[in-house]
Amino acid sequence: MNNRLTLYGTLGCHLCDEAKQEILKSMAKEVDIDYVDIANDTSLFELYGTKIPVLEMAGTQLYWPFTSKDVDAVVGVTLNKRRRYLR
């Protein structure tokens, strides 16, 4: 089970900066957070170019706009699933 949160964005994206603030207000601090700049990958740019910021965890994606409560919901569901598998 993947316990990583990925934020897809790009340099200079003010919405990506806002998304980072929402993540910092959430319980996402309990997981590893990766930032992926889509400008460095043609396939990611084609996939997310007009949709960033996009947050992903264990196959669940959140598209902007999202709140810290939305982030908490995704992280909480994923962590609860992981805990069930570990029992």
C-alpha positions as CSV (number, residue, x, y, z in Angstrom):
1,M,0.0,0.0,0.0
2,N,1.4,3.4,-1.0
3,N,1.7,5.8,1.9
4,R,2.8,8.8,-0.2
5,L,1.0,11.9,-1.2
6,T,2.0,13.4,-4.5
7,L,1.2,17.0,-5.6
8,Y,1.5,17.6,-9.3
9,G,2.1,21.2,-10.3
10,T,4.7,23.5,-11.8
11,L,6.9,26.4,-10.9
12,G,5.1,29.8,-10.8
13,C,1.6,28.2,-10.4
14,H,-0.2,30.3,-7.8
15,L,-2.9,27.7,-7.5
16,C,-0.2,25.1,-6.7
17,D,1.1,27.4,-3.9
18,E,-2.5,27.6,-2.5
19,A,-2.8,23.8,-2.7
20,K,0.5,23.5,-0.7
21,Q,-1.0,25.7,2.0
22,E,-4.2,23.5,2.2
23,I,-2.0,20.4,2.5
24,L,0.0,22.0,5.3
25,K,-3.2,22.7,7.2
26,S,-4.2,19.1,6.9
27,M,-3.2,15.8,8.6
28,A,-1.1,15.0,5.5
29,K,1.9,15.7,7.7
30,E,1.6,12.1,8.7
31,V,2.5,10.9,5.2
32,D,5.4,11.5,2.9
33,I,4.7,14.3,0.4
34,D,6.3,14.5,-3.0
35,Y,6.1,17.5,-5.3
36,V,6.3,16.6,-9.0
37,D,6.9,19.4,-11.5
38,I,4.9,18.4,-14.6
39,A,7.0,20.7,-16.8
40,N,9.8,18.2,-16.5
41,D,7.8,15.3,-18.0
42,T,6.0,15.4,-21.3
43,S,3.5,12.7,-20.4
44,L,2.6,14.3,-17.1
45,F,2.2,17.7,-18.8
46,E,-0.2,16.2,-21.3
47,L,-2.1,14.5,-18.6
48,Y,-2.3,17.3,-16.0
49,G,-1.4,20.5,-18.0
50,T,-4.7,22.2,-17.6
51,K,-5.7,20.5,-14.3
52,I,-3.0,21.4,-11.9
53,P,-2.7,21.3,-9.0
54,V,-3.6,17.7,-8.7
55,L,-3.1,15.7,-5.4
56,E,-2.8,11.9,-5.5
57,M,-2.6,9.2,-2.9
58,A,-2.8,5.5,-3.5
59,G,-4.7,6.0,-6.8
60,T,-7.1,8.6,-5.4
61,Q,-6.9,12.0,-7.1
62,L,-8.1,15.4,-5.9
63,Y,-8.4,18.2,-8.5
64,W,-8.2,21.8,-7.5
65,P,-10.0,23.4,-5.8
66,F,-9.7,21.3,-2.7
67,T,-9.5,22.1,1.0
68,S,-7.6,20.8,3.9
69,K,-10.7,18.7,4.8
70,D,-10.7,17.1,1.4
71,V,-7.0,16.3,1.9
72,D,-7.8,14.8,5.3
73,A,-10.5,12.7,3.8
74,V,-8.2,11.2,1.2
75,V,-5.3,10.6,3.7
76,G,-7.7,9.2,6.4
77,V,-9.3,6.7,4.1
78,T,-6.0,5.6,2.7
79,L,-4.4,5.2,6.2
80,N,-7.4,3.4,7.5
81,K,-7.3,0.9,4.6
82,R,-3.6,0.4,5.3
83,R,-4.2,-0.2,9.0
84,R,-6.8,-2.9,8.1
85,Y,-4.3,-4.7,5.8
86,L,-1.7,-4.6,8.6
87,R,-3.9,-6.4,11.2
